[in-house]
Every structure is written in C-alpha cells, then in structure tokens.
C-alpha cells in the first residue's frame, strides 16, 4: 500500500461520502501494515475520516493511537487530536496539546499553518495570527506554497482583529501578483 493508494481511497470517499467506512478501512489497514506506509499515518488518516463522519470521539481515540504508535506521519498528530478535542468541548486538553507543539519550537511551516487554521476555526484570532506570522517567517526561506497559505490565514486574522495593513500583506500581494501573471492561472 502506497501513499498514492491511500490518496485514491480518500478521493473515492469524497465521492461516496461514506467516511465511517473509510475510517474503519484505514484502521484495518493499520492493523496489518508491513512496510511502506506507517501504522501511525494510517491511523491519522482514519481519525480524519472519523471527523468527517462527525464522530469526534472516535477521531480522538484514533489520533491518540497514532500518537502512541509514534511512527512517521504526514502531520503532527497532536494538532489533529487538538481539533477533535475542541469539537468535544475538551478545551483545556486541546490547548495543552497546542502548548506542547509550541514548546517543541517546530521549524516546519506547515505545522504553523495547521495550528493557525485550527485556532482560527476556534475563534482564537490572536494566537492564530501569531502562529501564522511565525510560520510565514519560516516559509520565506523558500516554501512558497506554505508561505501563501500562511499569509492568507494571517490576512484573515488581521482583518478580524481590525489591525492595520503591514509588510506581510504587501508580501501576500506580491505572491498573488506573481500567481496572476503565471500562464493559465485564472483563480485565486
């Protein structure tokens, strides 16, 4: 089983909308995986499917299993678990997980983007703005896709916080102008 195979399964699930069955399938695969994709990565995917199915309790349990496994994953399971816990109303534990991530001083801009988006969804705008700003500073070294995403979430936070425009907005404008000038680009 490859990551591409798993992506195909997820795309099929988007078509059918049967997220609970997909979650069960990912858990089954996690129990039998040998080489290739890690067990933790499969459990993370399963947790996402449980969340899409609206079962945040099963999602949290599955994310905890991914954390306990400790294998390689495509994202930090603590962020996904925090999202499920927010949905379950377990705010202190969710914020505690975000604090753990913060204490690790992540250097991956995508970690910053995931936390910023999660906090934005929770209405924690100042914290989301801070995470997005720090992530943008990290991404400026060359990760243009992450940079654009971080600048976009930061922009939304800045507007909601009613803060004035700043150099990050100018940077987003520059990126969008380059994208608009790219051949074949029609949408933002």
Secondary structure, 3 states (H helix, E strand, C coil): CCHHHHHHHHHHHHHHCCHHHHHHHHHHHHHHCCCCCCHHHHHHHHHHHHHHCCCHHHHHHHHHHHHHHCCCCCCCHHHHHHHHHHHCCCHHHHHHHHHHHHHCCCCCHHHHHHHHHHHHHCCCHHHHHHHHHHHHHHHCCCCHHHHHHHHHHHHHHHHHHCCCCCHHHHHHHHHHHHHHHCCCCCCC
